[in-house]
Each structure stands twice: as C-alpha cells, then as structure tokens.
Amino acid sequence: MHLYQDPHDEDVRLFLHYGDLTSSSLLARLITKIEPSEVYNLAAQSHVRVSFDIPEYTGDVVGLGTTRLLEAIREAAVPCRFYQASSSEMFGASSPPQSETTPFQPRSPYAIAKLYAHWTTVNYRESYGLHASTGILFNHESPRRGETFVTRKVAMAIPRILHGTQDFLYLGNLEARRDWGHARDYMKAVVKIVRHGTADDWVIGTGEDHSVLEFVEGAFTLVGLDWEKYVRVDPRYFRPVDIDVLRADASKARTELGWVPEVGFQALLHEMVEAEMRQSGLSLVTGMSAREDRTP
Ligand code: G4F
C-alpha cells in the first residue's frame, strides 16, 4: 500500500494491469501499451514440490512464459532492459559453492523450466542485442514469504503452537541445506543487475548454508520452545528427489556490482519469527513465558 497513490494525483507510482504468461497476445498488447524501460520477469509457478505434481503447467508458465515475454518485447521493438529471475535450483546436483561457471544439473520440473527460461534470456541477449540479464538467486526469505515455503511455514507455526491452535509442525526433509538470505538484500542486487552497463548473468547469495533443522532449532529457541516436542517428519513433504546443498559463490556480484548482503541467517530468522508473533498479538518475550504451559 505504501507504493500506491490516488490515481487522481499527478504522481501515480503504481498501476496494476491484468496479465498472464500463458497469453502471447496479451503480453504483446501490454508491452506495446506500457512501453516500459525495464521489465522484471519474476512470475512463476515457483514451488519446487508442486512442480512434480504439475510439471506441464510449470514448464508452460516458467519456461515458455519467458519466451512469450521476450518475443513481445522484441516484436514491439521497445528499447527496454530485461531481467530474468533465474534460480539456484538450476544447479541441482552440482557441488557447492555454486558460481556462474558451475554446470547446471537440475533435479525438478521447476528447475528444468527455469533453465529453459535462463538459456532463452541468454539467447535473446546474444541474438538480438537485448539488454537481458539473469540473476541466479539463492533462497531469499522475509515475513512476506509464501506460506508453503519452509521458512515461513516454521515461523507461522510458532505462535500457533504457543496459542494452542496447532499441536505439531509437520515437515519433510530436515537435512537439506540452503543458502538463505533476506529478500530485501536480493532485490537491491536485482536493481543493480538491471542498471549495470553490460547485460550478464549473476549469482546472488550469502555464501553460507544452513540445514532446515538449523532453521527450525533457531526459530523455536527464540521463543524458548523445544522443537523436538513439536516437530514431526511427514514423508508426504518429501520430494521425489531433493537438492542436498546450495551455497553461493557470489564473488562476481561483490566485485563487479559492489553488492554485499546485509542480513545474516540469525537476523533473518529473528525477523520472520518476530513478525509472526506480533501478528498473533505475542512478542518474543511473551512467547518465552507462555512456553511452560505448552505440553503437547
Ligand atoms: O522452502 P522451500 O520450498 O524452497 P526451495 O525448494 O529451496 O525453493 C525456493 O528457493 C529457490 C531458490 O533456490 C527458488 F527458485 C524457488 O522458487 C523457491 O523460492 O524448501 C527448502 C528445503 C527443501 O529442501 C525442502 O525439501 O526445505 C525442505 N523442506 C522440508 N520440509 C520443506 C518442508 N519445504 C517445504 N516447502 N515444506 C516443508 O514442509
């Protein structure tokens, strides 16, 4: 809401148009009408587990959707810069740390679709001279994270457990290790990528990895809860195949873009848990004192 201003004001900062990455004609119409100077393609069916259930739809939106958008820009001949949200998922089974030169070994329909979109962006840059860049972003979280991604799911469970409206938190693979950073830091990197003189591909991550279990332990400890009493493993959350470790080598972005992440792992999980507690009328301190009553 802080972005929105009354349309009758002269300084309208945000306007929403309806669109759909499965519709080429709609995308072409929008690009022609808006004549954007920058296009950020962040749209996706972005849930890795779900992509195993709906692989065709994921490929259509994530993979072909990018082609449709790039074609709309090319056809309209609008001189805009283009950003493609590539993903660390594309590295899949490749050993960490992963940099721009690490081979891609995708392990999910989502990652395969992202790779298609990634190479399509590179191809439009090379073929048509479009200022088209990719950011290969590692996991980026915040209190605004979707509720079915693991960090938000954990953070949301804590006040519910304290309030007694949730008995257990059911999770899948606790051993997976991810390079978790703060979305705010990563969006600063994205803007730097688009405004950089040369279009290129960039790895963005903190360079630290932590397991899902470490996130769980850290989050529960913040409110004084013993995670072992409340967390259960449910194999339904396992993926047919998962990625063991993702850890970024973002030295190119540090050196050439001057990008350095400001929020570390502990500060990130603190912010996420605190936001959920506040939303539920609790604080980290009241959580600590309420814990004694919660015996599942
Ligand atoms: O939070 P996640 O679902 O994120 P994931 O799969 O790493 O993907 C996210 O980051 C990518 C960047 O690398 C993005 F491209 C992508 O769009 C998305 O934003 O799962 C993280 C890890 C996985 O290993 C998963 O198996 O947590 C494990 N996990 C364990 N229990 C769980 C759960 N994941 C989810 N979503 N839910 C669980 O209950």
Residues whose N, C-alpha, C, O or C-beta is under 5 A from the ligand:
A	BS01	G4F	S46 H47 V48 S87 S88 E89 L137 F138 N139 T148 F149 V150 T151 Y170 L171 G172 N173 L174 A176 V212 Y237 D242 I243
